[in-house]
């Protein structure tokens, strides 16, 4: 079973940037960045903070999968 198929998992993450709606986070273990809904992150996080990004629901797991697929496709199309 891959990490994307797990019921609940966490990834080490680093907050890169915050906007009004989204956060840009870097996932060192995957060497990848993705946008994440800001309201799903602790409000105390600041740019540069490291934290564990917990993926616990099908909705957030699908968001992570879709973002990673977009990143992979954009890399392949370069």
N, C-alpha and C positions, 0 to 999 in steps of 0.2 A: 504494500500500500504506500503510495506517495504522500508527501506532506499535504498536498492539495486535496487528498481524499479523506484525511483525518477528520473526525468529528470536532475536535478542539485542538488547536496548536498555537504556538507563539513563535514569533520571529524576532530576533534582535533587530532593532531599528534605530535610526538616528534622524531626528527632526531637522530638516534642512531649511525650510521656509514655510511661513504661514501666510495665507491670504484670508480674505473675509469668509470664504466658504470652504476652502480646501487647505490641506497641508501637503507639502512635498516631503516625502520620507525616503531615506536611503536604507536599503536592506543589505548590509555587508555580506551576509551569508550567501546571498544570491547575486551579489554585485549588480544590483538593479535599484532603480528609483521608481516610485509611483505616487500618484496623487491619491489622497485619502480624505474622506469627509471630516472636516475639522471638528464637528460636533461629536464624533466618535472617539476623540482623543481627550485625555485629561486636560482641563483648562490651564493647569499650571505649567505645561510644557512650553519651553522656549527654544528658539533655533539653536542647534548644537547639542541639545539634550539627547541622551541615549535612553532607550526604554524597550520594554518587551511589547510588541504589537500582538495582541491576542485576537485570534480568529476563532469565533465560537458559533457563529450561525451560518446557515446556508447562504444568506444574503451577502454577508461580508466575505465569505469564502468565494462566492461568485464574482464579487467586485475585484478581489485580488487576482483571480484567474483571468478575468477579462483584461485587467491592466497589464498583466504579464504577457498575455497573448498579443496585445497591441504593441508592446515594446519589442517582442520577438519579431513580429511581422515587420515593424518599421526598420529593425536592424537588417532583416533579410532583403528588404527592398532597396537598401542603400547601394 
